[in-house]
Amino acid sequence: MTNRDLLHRHAATLEDTFDFLNTDELDGSGHPIERLPALADATRWLAEHGLLHAAEARRVAGLARDRSESSLAQIHATRAGMREIVEAFVAGRPAAADSLAAVNRVLRARSVPELVPGEGSIAIGHRHVGDPLDDALAGVAEPLVALVAAGDTNRLRICANDGCRWVFHDTSPTGRRRWCSMASCGNRAKAARHRARRRGPAPAGNAASDPVRSAG
C-alpha cells in the first residue's frame, strides 16, 4: 500500500481499532497513561492511521479552545464506549446503554462510497456526509462492529495482568491466550509465580494473593 493509499483509505483494521482502545492504558503497575491527552495528539493519530485527511487533522486541531475541548471529549467518549463494549463481551454481560449511544452517534456519520475517475479506469472514492471527525471515529469503530455482526466476539480478550488490561483479539490455535504479550505480561506473571514459590506458603491467616493472575 502506498502512502497516498494510506492517507485516503478511510478504513481501519481490527488492529487499528485495538491500538485506538489501548491509547488509554496502564503502565504495567496499574497507573493510567493517556496517549491522546490533547486534540492535536488525537487528530494526529487518526491521520497517521489513514482515517482523517492531514488537512482536516490540522483544521480540527486548530479549533478554538471551547470547541477543542468538546471534540477531545467526544474522542475519549467514543473510545470509552468501544472499550465498554469489549469488556461487556469478555464478561458476558450487557454493555452500558450510554456506551452504545456514544458509538452509534459516530457510526451515523460514516462517509458514503462513490465511483470516481481513476487512471484509465474507475476507482472507489468517498463523500463525507457528516463531520470529518465523526467519520474518522466511525472508521475506527467499524472493525469492532463487523466483529459483532459476524458473531466472532468470543475471542475478544483483555490482558489478565490487572496492571495492563490491554485489549486484544486472541488468534492463538487453542483460543486460550490470556496475556497481551508473553514477552511482557506473560513473563511478568511467570516471574511473580516463581518468586511466590521461592518464598513458600504464606503464614496461616496472612495469605496474599498473587498480583498477577496465573496463566491458562
Secondary structure as GFF3:
##gff-version 3
##sequence-region A 1 216
A	DSSP	alpha_helix	3	8	.	.	.	ID=ss1
A	DSSP	alpha_helix	14	21	.	.	.	ID=ss2
A	DSSP	beta_strand	24	26	.	.	.	ID=ss3
A	DSSP	beta_strand	32	34	.	.	.	ID=ss4
A	DSSP	alpha_helix	39	48	.	.	.	ID=ss5
A	DSSP	alpha_helix	54	61	.	.	.	ID=ss6
A	DSSP	alpha_helix	65	91	.	.	.	ID=ss7
A	DSSP	alpha_helix	97	107	.	.	.	ID=ss8
A	DSSP	beta_strand	112	117	.	.	.	ID=ss9
A	DSSP	beta_strand	122	127	.	.	.	ID=ss10
A	DSSP	alpha_helix	132	149	.	.	.	ID=ss11
A	DSSP	beta_strand	156	158	.	.	.	ID=ss12
A	DSSP	beta_strand	167	169	.	.	.	ID=ss13
A	DSSP	pi_helix	182	186	.	.	.	ID=ss14
A	DSSP	alpha_helix	187	199	.	.	.	ID=ss15
###
